[in-house]
Structure formats: C-alpha cells, structure tokens
Amino acid sequence: MTKVKFNYNLEKDAWSWVLIAKDKNLWGLNWRDQIEHISDELLEKIEKVSFSRAQKIVERYIKKDLKKEYKNKVIYSEMQALEKSWRMVEKKYFKTLSKITLKPMFTDKFSCYFTTGFMCPYNDKENWFMVSMWHSIPISITTICHEIMHLQFLNYYKDYLKKQGLKKDQIEDLKEFLTFLLNEPEFDNIILSQDNGYPEHNKLRGKLKNIWSKNKDFKKLIDEAIFIIKNKS
C-alpha cells in the first residue's frame, strides 16, 4: 500500500528558501508575502550569490535558528500530529486519486518534508514534496493531496502532453489547473481546506471544472485542457 513518510531535512529546507527567494514568478501570488520569514539582510546575501552558495548560507542560518529547543519540539510535535491526521485519510485518498486519474498509484512511497518557510515545492524525480510548519493541519492535508496529484499526473501524462505539443511552461500550468479536482465531491471527507490554486489560473480552472462536471472523464478533461491551452489567445 502506498504510504507517505514524514521527515525534516535541513538541506531541503534551505533549498526551498533559496528557490522562492530567487524565483519571483509565482503565478499571481505576492512574492514578498512568501518570503516574509527571510530578513532583508539574508535576502540580500541570497540574491548576490549563486544558488548553491546561497543554500549553504541559508543552511547555516536555519541550523542556528533550530538550536532553539522550543522550535525543534514544535516542529516535531507538528510532524507527529500531521502524520496522525493524514493516516486517517491516506488510503481513501490514494484510492480516489487512482480512480480519477485512471491509473494505479505509480509508487508505494512518497516523502513529505517540513519546511520552515511558507512555500511548499516538490521534486518529481525523487517523489518528495514539502509542507510548511506555519500552516494548519487541514491546509497541510490539502497540500499533501495537491503535491501528490502533481506527481501522479506528471508520471503518467507528461510524455503524452509533450507529444501533443505542449511546452514545459504549459505543462506546468496544466498540472496546476487540474488541482481544482480536490474541491470536487469525490474528495469529500478528505479535503477540509479548499484548494485555491494560483490567481493566474482561476479562469481556466473554472472552465475545466465545468467540463469535468459534464462527464467526469479524466482523459477527456486533459484533451479538452490541451485544446484550450494551445488555442489560448
């Protein structure tokens, strides 16, 4: 049975800080809001050096901060609480996701890492993703579902999308459009916090929601989405 393993990794945490600090294109989100945890002094250092060098700087910064015993205990407690809550819906989520995507779960193991930042990136090569220690459990449950949906979709459909002529940025957009599905009745009693997506995607998410409600066929939904994206003015 597919399981999610929860952990904290300093290097990955620092990587996520630098990733967001250096990439200001957040599909309509306010970049400044997402880096609120990074001081102006640290941000200036990150912006002046290479990614790898910035990551080492941030690692030292976070490591020093995590020496605070209370903060360490809070992160560990949050991790335990989130894992306990996730286990209650894990099996149902994977069963539902598999049914909707018309494919079995492509792996039996995902890794979920806590970040001390706000944004929650993922790695589709190693099947891991992040949740923020600053988010509530319902929001983190939605984040887990959101990121795993990305990984499942990309694993099975990325090559198909390329063959249909979609470019990398269009594929990235499409995977974000599709998480509107998490707000559909199929995920009732799993998702307690709405999946809002990104502001720039709201219009097309709405279109795809209407298409889905008519036939609830994932393959047809993807093909309709491809047509819309390729003909978007």
C-alpha positions in Angstrom: 0.0 0.0 0.0 1.2 3.5 -0.9 2.4 5.5 2.2 3.7 8.9 2.9 6.8 9.2 5.1 7.2 12.4 7.1 10.6 13.9 8.0 12.7 17.1 8.3 15.8 17.7 6.2 17.9 20.8 6.7 19.4 20.8 3.2 16.0 20.6 1.5 14.6 23.3 3.8 17.3 25.7 2.8 16.9 24.7 -0.8 13.2 25.7 -0.6 14.0 29.1 0.9 16.5 29.9 -1.9 14.2 28.6 -4.6 11.4 31.0 -3.6 13.8 33.9 -2.9 15.3 33.7 -6.4 12.1 33.0 -8.3 9.6 35.8 -8.2 7.2 34.3 -10.8 4.6 32.8 -8.5 1.6 32.8 -10.8 0.0 35.9 -9.3 0.9 35.4 -5.7 2.7 38.3 -3.9 6.3 37.2 -3.8 7.0 39.4 -0.8 4.3 37.6 1.3 6.0 34.3 0.5 9.5 35.4 1.8 8.3 37.1 4.9 10.4 34.8 7.0 13.6 35.9 5.3 15.2 39.0 6.7 16.3 41.8 4.3 19.9 41.2 5.3 19.7 37.5 4.5 17.7 38.1 1.3 20.4 40.5 0.1 23.0 37.8 0.6 20.9 35.2 -1.3 20.4 37.5 -4.2 24.1 38.3 -4.6 25.5 34.7 -4.8 24.9 31.5 -6.8 22.1 29.1 -5.9 24.4 26.6 -4.3 26.3 29.2 -2.3 23.0 30.8 -1.2 21.8 27.4 0.0 24.9 26.9 2.2 24.3 30.4 3.7 20.7 29.6 4.5 21.6 26.2 5.9 23.8 27.8 8.5 21.1 30.4 9.3 18.4 27.7 9.8 20.7 25.4 11.7 21.5 28.2 14.2 17.8 29.0 14.5 16.9 25.3 15.1 19.2 25.2 18.1 16.2 26.8 20.0 14.9 23.8 21.8 11.3 25.0 21.8 11.2 25.5 18.0 12.6 22.0 17.5 10.0 20.5 19.8 7.2 22.4 18.0 8.3 21.1 14.6 8.5 17.5 15.9 5.0 17.8 17.5 3.5 19.2 14.3 5.0 16.4 12.3 3.5 13.8 14.6 0.1 15.5 14.6 0.0 15.8 10.8 1.1 12.2 10.3 -1.6 11.0 12.6 -4.3 13.1 10.8 -3.0 12.0 7.4 -3.1 8.3 8.2 -6.9 8.6 8.7 -7.5 9.6 5.1 -4.4 8.2 3.3 -5.8 5.0 2.0 -9.0 6.7 0.8 -7.1 9.5 -0.9 -4.9 7.1 -2.9 -7.9 5.0 -3.9 -9.8 8.1 -5.1 -6.8 9.6 -6.9 -6.1 6.4 -8.7 -9.7 6.1 -9.8 -9.9 9.7 -11.1 -6.6 9.6 -13.0 -7.4 6.2 -14.5 -4.1 4.9 -13.3 -2.8 2.9 -10.3 -0.5 4.8 -7.9 2.8 4.8 -9.6 4.9 4.3 -6.4 4.3 2.9 -3.0 6.3 5.6 -1.2 6.3 9.4 -1.1 8.4 11.6 1.2 6.9 14.6 2.9 9.4 17.1 4.4 8.7 20.0 6.7 9.9 23.5 5.7 10.3 26.4 8.0 9.4 28.6 5.0 5.9 29.3 3.6 6.0 27.8 0.1 5.9 24.1 -0.5 7.8 22.9 -3.6 8.2 19.3 -4.8 10.7 17.1 -6.6 9.2 14.8 -9.3 12.4 12.9 -9.8 12.6 11.7 -6.2 8.9 11.8 -5.3 9.1 14.1 -2.4 7.3 17.4 -1.5 7.1 19.8 1.4 4.6 21.2 3.8 5.0 24.3 5.9 5.3 24.3 9.7 3.4 27.5 9.7 0.3 26.0 8.1 -2.6 24.4 9.9 -3.2 20.6 9.7 -6.2 21.0 7.3 -4.1 23.2 5.0 -1.2 20.8 5.1 -3.5 17.8 4.3 -4.6 19.8 1.2 -1.0 20.5 0.4 -0.2 16.8 0.5 -3.1 15.9 -1.8 -2.2 18.8 -4.1 1.5 17.8 -4.5 0.8 14.1 -4.8 -1.7 14.8 -7.5 1.0 16.7 -9.4 3.4 13.7 -9.1 0.8 11.2 -10.2 -0.2 13.3 -13.2 3.3 14.1 -14.4 4.4 10.5 -14.1 1.6 9.2 -16.3 0.7 12.1 -18.6 3.8 14.3 -19.1 5.1 12.4 -22.1 1.6 12.4 -23.7 1.4 16.2 -23.2 4.7 16.6 -24.9 3.6 14.5 -27.8 0.5 16.8 -28.1 2.8 19.8 -28.5 2.6 21.4 -25.1 5.7 23.3 -23.9 7.3 23.0 -20.5 5.5 26.1 -19.1 2.2 24.9 -20.5 2.6 21.5 -18.8 3.4 23.3 -15.5 0.3 25.4 -15.9 -1.9 22.4 -16.7 -0.8 20.4 -13.6 -1.9 23.4 -11.5 -5.2 23.8 -13.3 -6.1 20.2 -12.5 -6.0 20.5 -8.7 -9.5 22.1 -8.8 -10.5 18.4 -8.7 -9.6 18.3 -5.0 -12.6 20.6 -4.3 -15.0 18.2 -6.1 -17.3 15.8 -4.2 -15.0 12.9 -4.9 -12.7 14.2 -2.3 -15.3 15.0 0.4 -14.2 13.8 3.8 -10.6 14.0 2.7 -10.1 17.7 2.0 -11.1 20.1 4.7 -9.4 23.2 3.4 -10.2 24.5 -0.1 -7.5 24.1 -2.8 -7.4 27.6 -4.2 -4.6 27.2 -6.8 -2.9 30.3 -8.1 -4.6 33.6 -9.0 -3.4 33.5 -12.7 -5.1 30.1 -13.1 -8.5 30.8 -11.7 -10.2 31.4 -15.1 -9.1 28.2 -16.7 -9.7 26.2 -13.5 -13.3 27.3 -13.7 -13.6 26.2 -17.3 -12.1 22.8 -16.5 -14.5 22.4 -13.6 -17.4 22.9 -15.9 -16.0 20.3 -18.4 -15.5 17.8 -15.6 -19.0 18.2 -14.2 -20.4 17.0 -17.6 -18.7 13.7 -18.0 -16.1 13.2 -15.2 -13.7 11.5 -17.6 -10.1 12.4 -16.8 -8.7 11.6 -20.3 -11.3 13.8 -21.9 -10.7 16.5 -19.4 -7.0 16.5 -20.3 -7.7 16.6 -24.0 -10.1 19.5 -23.6 -7.5 21.3 -21.5 -4.8 20.8 -24.1 -7.1 22.3 -26.8 -7.9 25.3 -24.5 -4.2 25.9 -23.7 -3.0 25.6 -27.3 -5.7 28.0 -28.5 -5.5 30.5 -25.7 -5.0 33.9 -27.1 
